Amino acid sequence: MAEYWEFRFKNEGAIWQFEPSDSAFKALEIFKKHHFYKILRLSELFNFLSLKREYS
């Protein structure tokens, strides 16, 4: 897999944008509208759920 990305970068240069995408701005609007100020990472959610089961 690393060879694939090395090949693409050598041939195309930067593959991803350096500015936020339209979908990132849309997500930000939704988060603000619903007053979401902290977003859990998946690992944090799994840790929370496993602790919850452990102490239930």
Residue pairs with C-beta under 8 A, 6 or more apart in sequence:
5 15
8 15
9 15
30 36
31 37
31 39
40 48
